[in-house]
Amino acid sequence: MTSFARAIATLLLALPGLAAQAASVDIQALGSDGKPLADAVVFLESPGAKAAARPLANIDIAQAERRFVQRVTVVTVGTEVHFPNRDKVRHHVYSFSPTKTFELKLYAGTPSNPVLFDKPGIAALGCNIHDNMVAWVLVVETPHFGQTDAKGVLHLDNVPPGSYRLRSWHPALPPGAPALDEALVVAAAGSHAAVKFPLAVAAP
């Protein structure tokens, strides 16, 4: 067991007397300087989580003021994403990532066909016209995911007890860097887990 996994075990605090059918998990991401790290993507993987995951509905990644909105989007496998162009100029959105390769050639408005993200991984997005436009889609196989807030914190509710892989990623990681991976045990229904973990990214 790694020191990180041992630290997790000591931070699992059972709350007696609760009849809840699931647990909660509080996660804080820290930068390489020890400061809270915002915008880290965190997700919990397990066979049960994979079976419970469902495609998301009504997901847009818009272009406005010559940038992508949002910079990072997290979706489950099988989710269809629309790419509305809300600028007065046309965009040519593409990804050459193995997770999803596609092109939406020079267009205005909203393409009629969404893009299906059908396998897990990280897809980097760009615009063939505006080189400064960059975004990412993280495709996961779990309903237990989110992004850390300005304090580096993510709160996950309704996590069934069991063994998970806690995985995390941040857009400031080096290109091609995989999501980080550590063990996490959610002890019992009604329990609460509090986890801190470092990422090799300097907090802004």
ABEGO torsion letter per residue (X at the ends): XBAAAAAAAAABBBBBGBABABBBBBBBBBBAAGBBBBGBBBBBBBAAAAAABBBBBGBBBBBBGGBBOBABBBBBBGBBBBBBBABABBBBBBBABAABBBBBBBBBEBBABBBBBABBEBBBBBBAABAABBBBBBBBBBABBEBBBAAGBBBBBGBBBEBBBBBBBBAABBBGBBBBBBBBBBABBGBBBBBBBBBBBBBX
